[in-house]
Structure formats: structure tokens, C-alpha cells
Amino acid sequence: GAMAIYPCGMCHKEVNDNDEAVFCESGCNFFFHRTCVGLTEAAFQMLNKEVFAEWCCDKCVS
């Protein structure tokens, strides 16, 4: 298959424009599918509404 332009940092499948995904802003700069990182729909919506919310993945947190 074609190389994913934005591979999910967890499942490594492509993150598409219509996928719900979060961006790790604390180092690895990967996108992660919402479902891959276990974010609820509500938590995802809150992150998107909050302009200054920074999300980072578990790898970068630890």
C-alpha cells in the first residue's frame, strides 16, 4: 500500500481529514486516532473547542 502521509502514532494507519484525531504537541509530533488513544467523543470535542488545550501521547507523557 501507499505510504501514509500522516500515520497514526499508535496503529500506523493513515489519519484522514475526516478521521477524529489528536496531535501530540509535546515532542513526537504524531497524529493519533481518537479511538486508538481511548479518548471519548466528549473529551475529543472538549479538546477541539479549547484553543489552548495541548494534548500529548502516553509515550511523551511518561
Secondary structure, 3 states (H helix, E strand, C coil): CCCCCCEECCCCCECCCCCCEEECCCCCCCEEECCCCCCCHHHHHHHHHCCCCCCCCHHHHC
